Amino acid sequence: MTELHLHNTLSRKKQLFSPINPEQIGVYACGPTVYDKIHVGNARPLVVFDVLVRLLRRLYGAQNVCYVRNITDVDDKINQRASERNISIADLCTETIDTFHQDADALGVLPPDIEPRATHHIDEMIEMISTLIDKGFAYDAEGHVLFAVEKMASYGGLSGRSVDEMIAGARVEIAPFKQHPADFVLWKPSDETTPGWQSPWGYGRPGWHIECSAMSGKYLGAQFDIHAGGLDLIFPHHENEIAQSCCAHNLDRMANIWVHNGYVTVEGEKMSKSLGNFTTVADALALHRGETIRYCLLATHYRAPLDFSQNQLAEAKANLDKFYRATGIADKTMPADIDISELLAPLCDDLNLPGCFAALHKLAAQANKGDVMAANKIVSFGDILGLFQDSGWFTQADDDGISAEAIEALIRQRNQARADKDFATADNIRDQLAAQNIRLLDSAEGTKWERG
């Protein structure tokens, strides 16, 4: 089996992935907070970790990998957005989750094995909070329950910063009931306008961090293989998850490997809703195919910043056209389990996708010279990347493009004109189609066509 190496944020180095149990590999990724449509920056971890899970399934067997990606459906941002729109929180969440699933599907992201919602796991959160209080790691203060960071000697191990540095570098809520400024909320009180549940500390709702600790623990166990998320989640979210889970379960670690993707940027600035420089996935899909956006998000190494631009999208579309042309000669009767070790090698080296695409371009050049095996390797590896699987890539119409039926009708007219030696009409039809970005490919087998 090809060995997989991943950069571990916790150890700050690339290391061999050695699963706790090769027949029960657990992967957890932080999903969306469903108060608004996701933007392209939110989509990058969806796509990157989809490839990671596809790879794990290829290496270890799909039945041996459990991928959990949560939905945060209780949060102050949700409450505020529902109030702004004058709709119920339940309606907002339902609408946003539906849109999220549509966007993920359009990007070729496979559904996780388990997609838990925070509001369905309040009991598990209350139980974990109670355990933390009983063990002396949390305290009740004025209807709030807070985690006492000074009680955990290794707090800050993921981000590599001291408690004082984390306070200085982050927006930490200072409240008179906190024993230490960095203590973070596990439970907080709710009023009649906000969602709430009965608890030993009164009517209230969970803090953000406890949600993922409770849900990952329920479905993957107290300690599991891989925890994934965006770079912006290292602190405070993932740091606090580790604190809660390790202290509740008497462990020195929560996940063995922590994998974080880099930011999506716009002109050098991180794409974010707070800066207003974001493009929603829905808006991007109105102008580009989902596979083009997916390719764009994979073209740069996942840990590096990725600048999202129209030039990048155009380059992604051109590369996809090249690969689809190369796969046109693929033999569909060939077994699926062909040797693609030259492609798996870079992918297993910390998901080195630029290295994978370099190898794919070499195979495309060979396929264009008639190498059927090279074409089949592209198709086979594309299944791991979530690319090159669309049999209608060149025939699919844009919203305002000429339909496939109309193209086929014009080709039949052109064929008849050529048979009648009416070459002027035949050339006119070719020019008419070319003006609509339709390329005709004549051969002894007949005329094929593709969109340019």
Secondary structure as the mmCIF struct_conf table of DSSP 4:
data_model
#
loop_
_struct_conf.conf_type_id
_struct_conf.id
_struct_conf.beg_label_comp_id
_struct_conf.beg_label_asym_id
_struct_conf.beg_label_seq_id
_struct_conf.end_label_comp_id
_struct_conf.end_label_asym_id
_struct_conf.end_label_seq_id
STRN STRN1 HIS A 5 ASN A 8
TURN_TY1_P TURN_TY1_P1 THR A 9 ARG A 12
STRN STRN2 LYS A 13 LEU A 16
BEND BEND1 ILE A 20 ILE A 20
TURN_TY1_P TURN_TY1_P2 PRO A 22 GLU A 23
BEND BEND2 GLN A 24 GLN A 24
STRN STRN3 ILE A 25 ALA A 29
STRN STRN4 THR A 33 THR A 33
TURN_TY1_P TURN_TY1_P3 VAL A 34 TYR A 35
BEND BEND3 ASP A 36 ASP A 36
STRN STRN5 HIS A 39 HIS A 39
HELX_RH_AL_P HELX_RH_AL_P1 VAL A 40 TYR A 60
HELX_RH_3T_P HELX_RH_3T_P1 ALA A 62 ASN A 64
STRN STRN6 VAL A 65 ARG A 69
STRN STRN7 ILE A 71 THR A 72
HELX_RH_AL_P HELX_RH_AL_P2 ASP A 76 ARG A 85
TURN_TY1_P TURN_TY1_P4 ASN A 86 ASN A 86
BEND BEND4 ILE A 87 ILE A 87
HELX_RH_AL_P HELX_RH_AL_P3 ILE A 89 ALA A 106
TURN_TY1_P TURN_TY1_P5 LEU A 107 GLY A 108
HELX_LH_PP_P HELX_LH_PP_P1 VAL A 109 PRO A 112
BEND BEND5 ASP A 113 ASP A 113
STRN STRN8 ILE A 114 ILE A 114
STRN STRN9 ARG A 117 ARG A 117
HELX_RH_3T_P HELX_RH_3T_P2 ALA A 118 HIS A 120
HELX_RH_AL_P HELX_RH_AL_P4 ILE A 122 ASP A 134
TURN_TY1_P TURN_TY1_P6 LYS A 135 GLY A 136
BEND BEND6 PHE A 137 PHE A 137
STRN STRN10 ALA A 138 ALA A 141
TURN_TY1_P TURN_TY1_P7 GLU A 142 GLY A 143
STRN STRN11 HIS A 144 PHE A 147
HELX_RH_3T_P HELX_RH_3T_P3 VAL A 149 LYS A 151
TURN_TY1_P TURN_TY1_P8 ALA A 153 GLY A 160
HELX_RH_AL_P HELX_RH_AL_P5 VAL A 163 GLY A 169
BEND BEND7 ALA A 170 ALA A 170
TURN_TY1_P TURN_TY1_P9 PRO A 176 PHE A 177
BEND BEND8 GLN A 179 HIS A 180
TURN_TY1_P TURN_TY1_P10 PRO A 181 ALA A 182
STRN STRN12 PHE A 184 PRO A 189
TURN_TY1_P TURN_TY1_P11 GLU A 192 THR A 193
BEND BEND9 THR A 194 THR A 194
STRN STRN13 TRP A 197 TRP A 197
TURN_TY1_P TURN_TY1_P12 PRO A 200 TRP A 201
BEND BEND10 TYR A 203 TYR A 203
STRN STRN14 GLY A 204 PRO A 206
HELX_RH_AL_P HELX_RH_AL_P6 TRP A 208 LEU A 220
BEND BEND11 ALA A 222 GLN A 223
STRN STRN15 PHE A 224 GLY A 230
HELX_RH_3T_P HELX_RH_3T_P4 LEU A 231 LEU A 233
HELX_RH_PI_P HELX_RH_PI_P1 ILE A 234 HIS A 238
HELX_RH_AL_P HELX_RH_AL_P7 GLU A 239 HIS A 249
TURN_TY1_P TURN_TY1_P13 ASN A 250 ASN A 250
BEND BEND12 ASP A 252 ASP A 252
BEND BEND13 MET A 254 MET A 254
STRN STRN16 ALA A 255 ASN A 261
HELX_LH_PP_P HELX_LH_PP_P2 GLY A 262 TYR A 263
STRN STRN17 VAL A 264 VAL A 266
TURN_TY1_P TURN_TY1_P14 GLU A 267 GLY A 268
STRN STRN18 GLU A 269 LYS A 270
HELX_LH_PP_P HELX_LH_PP_P3 MET A 271 MET A 271
TURN_TY1_P TURN_TY1_P15 LYS A 273 GLY A 276
STRN STRN19 THR A 280 THR A 280
HELX_RH_AL_P HELX_RH_AL_P8 VAL A 281 LEU A 285
TURN_TY1_P TURN_TY1_P16 ALA A 286 LEU A 287
BEND BEND14 HIS A 288 HIS A 288
HELX_RH_AL_P HELX_RH_AL_P9 GLY A 290 LEU A 298
BEND BEND15 ALA A 299 THR A 300
TURN_TY1_P TURN_TY1_P17 TYR A 302 ARG A 303
BEND BEND16 ALA A 304 ALA A 304
STRN STRN20 LEU A 306 ASP A 307
HELX_RH_AL_P HELX_RH_AL_P10 GLN A 310 ALA A 326
HELX_RH_3T_P HELX_RH_3T_P5 THR A 327 ILE A 329
TURN_TY1_P TURN_TY1_P18 LYS A 332 THR A 333
BEND BEND17 MET A 334 MET A 334
BEND BEND18 ALA A 336 ALA A 336
HELX_RH_AL_P HELX_RH_AL_P11 SER A 341 LEU A 347
TURN_TY1_P TURN_TY1_P19 CYS A 348 CYS A 348
STRN STRN21 ASP A 349 ASP A 349
TURN_TY1_P TURN_TY1_P20 ASP A 350 ASP A 350
HELX_RH_AL_P HELX_RH_AL_P12 LEU A 353 ALA A 367
TURN_TY1_P TURN_TY1_P21 ASN A 368 GLY A 370
HELX_RH_AL_P HELX_RH_AL_P13 VAL A 372 LEU A 385
TURN_TY1_P TURN_TY1_P22 GLY A 386 GLY A 386
BEND BEND19 PHE A 388 PHE A 388
TURN_TY1_P TURN_TY1_P23 SER A 391 THR A 395
HELX_LH_PP_P HELX_LH_PP_P4 GLN A 396 ASP A 398
TURN_TY1_P TURN_TY1_P24 ASP A 399 ASP A 400
BEND BEND20 GLY A 401 GLY A 401
HELX_LH_PP_P HELX_LH_PP_P5 ILE A 402 SER A 403
HELX_RH_AL_P HELX_RH_AL_P14 ALA A 404 ALA A 419
TURN_TY1_P TURN_TY1_P25 ASP A 420 LYS A 421
HELX_RH_AL_P HELX_RH_AL_P15 PHE A 423 ALA A 435
TURN_TY1_P TURN_TY1_P26 GLN A 436 ASN A 437
STRN STRN22 ILE A 438 SER A 443
TURN_TY1_P TURN_TY1_P27 ALA A 444 GLU A 445
STRN STRN23 GLY A 446 ARG A 451
#
